[in-house]
Amino acid sequence: MKIGQLAKQGQVGIDTVRYYERHGLLPEPQRQASGYRVYDERDLERLRFIRGAKALGFSLQEIRELHRLSIADDGQRADVRALATQRLQDVEARLRELQSVRDVLTELVKQCSGQGSIAGCPIMETVIARMTEGTAP
């Protein structure tokens, strides 16, 4: 199949396929005499694997490692579990950050009447204060 067919069946854009090739997630494809890339079912499977891992938040490097483990004769569940555990910890940290942002924004929206000029607006004052302090919520 050609790149357009692979992209369509893999539910990604053609540029995404090329991006994955450049970053070593998809192997360099065979080429026809005309120069067109030619892909097979293994490439489609691998593209779907990448999409599945991306949907779980794995980075490109982690996806590369997951794929390596999936095809290695000595691949171990413990290695896969370790990668997933690290990803889970990252997600939980991000959720805590987002919860903090939500709490601050909720309070600021309650404090702001939505009426009058920007001067004295608690939302703007907080944004400016955090900008000058360089702090996050």
C-alpha positions in Angstrom: 0.0 0.0 0.0 1.1 3.6 -0.5 1.5 6.2 2.2 -1.9 7.7 1.7 -3.5 4.2 2.2 -1.4 3.5 5.3 -2.3 6.9 6.8 -6.0 6.4 6.1 -6.1 2.9 7.5 -4.0 3.9 10.5 -6.2 7.0 11.1 -3.3 9.5 11.0 -2.1 12.1 8.5 0.5 11.4 5.9 2.8 13.9 7.6 2.5 11.9 10.8 3.7 8.7 9.0 6.7 10.6 7.7 7.3 12.0 11.2 7.3 8.5 12.7 9.7 7.4 10.0 12.1 10.3 10.6 12.1 9.5 14.3 12.7 5.8 13.8 9.3 4.6 15.0 8.4 3.2 11.6 11.1 1.6 9.5 12.3 3.1 6.3 9.8 1.7 3.7 10.6 -0.1 0.5 10.3 2.1 -2.5 8.9 1.4 -6.0 11.0 2.3 -9.0 8.9 5.5 -9.2 10.1 6.4 -5.7 6.7 5.9 -4.0 6.9 4.4 -0.6 5.4 0.9 -0.2 4.0 -0.4 3.1 2.6 -3.7 4.2 0.4 -5.0 7.0 3.3 -5.0 9.5 3.7 -1.3 9.0 0.0 -0.8 9.6 0.2 -2.9 12.8 3.2 -0.9 14.0 1.4 2.4 13.2 -1.6 1.2 15.2 0.7 0.2 18.0 2.2 3.7 18.0 -1.3 5.3 18.1 -2.3 3.1 21.0 0.7 3.9 23.0 0.3 7.7 22.2 -3.3 7.5 23.4 -2.0 6.3 26.7 0.4 9.2 26.9 3.7 7.5 26.2 6.5 9.6 24.7 8.1 8.7 21.4 11.2 7.3 23.2 8.9 5.2 25.5 7.0 4.0 22.4 10.3 3.0 20.8 11.2 1.1 24.0 7.8 -0.6 24.2 8.0 -1.7 20.6 11.6 -3.0 21.2 10.3 -5.0 24.2 7.3 -6.3 22.2 9.6 -7.9 19.6 12.5 -8.9 21.8 12.9 -12.6 22.6 13.8 -11.6 26.1 11.2 -8.9 26.6 9.9 -8.9 30.1 6.6 -7.7 31.6 8.5 -6.1 34.4 10.1 -3.7 31.9 6.8 -2.8 30.4 5.2 -2.4 33.8 8.1 0.0 34.8 7.5 2.2 31.8 3.7 2.2 32.5 4.3 3.0 36.1 6.5 6.0 35.3 3.9 7.2 32.8 1.2 6.8 35.5 3.2 8.8 38.0 3.7 11.6 35.4 -0.1 11.6 34.7 -0.9 11.8 38.4 1.6 14.7 38.8 0.0 16.5 35.9 -3.5 15.9 37.3 -2.4 17.5 40.6 -1.1 20.5 38.7 -4.3 20.8 36.8 -6.4 20.5 40.0 -4.3 23.3 41.6 -4.9 25.5 38.5 -8.6 24.7 38.6 -8.9 25.6 42.3 -7.1 28.9 41.7 -9.3 29.8 38.7 -12.5 28.8 40.5 -11.7 31.1 43.3 -10.7 34.0 41.0 -13.8 33.6 38.9 -15.9 33.8 42.1 -14.0 37.0 43.2 -14.4 38.7 39.8 -17.8 40.5 39.3 -17.4 40.6 35.6 -18.5 44.3 35.7 -16.5 47.5 35.2 -13.0 48.2 34.1 -10.0 45.9 34.3 -8.4 48.0 37.0 -8.7 46.0 40.2 -9.8 42.8 38.5 -8.6 39.9 40.8 -8.0 37.7 37.8 -5.7 40.3 36.1 -4.0 41.1 39.4 -3.2 37.5 40.0 -1.9 37.0 36.4 0.3 40.0 36.7 1.6 39.1 40.2 2.4 35.6 39.1 4.1 36.9 35.9 6.4 39.1 38.0 7.0 36.5 40.6 7.5 33.7 38.1 5.2 31.4 40.1 2.6 28.8 39.1 -0.6 28.2 40.9 
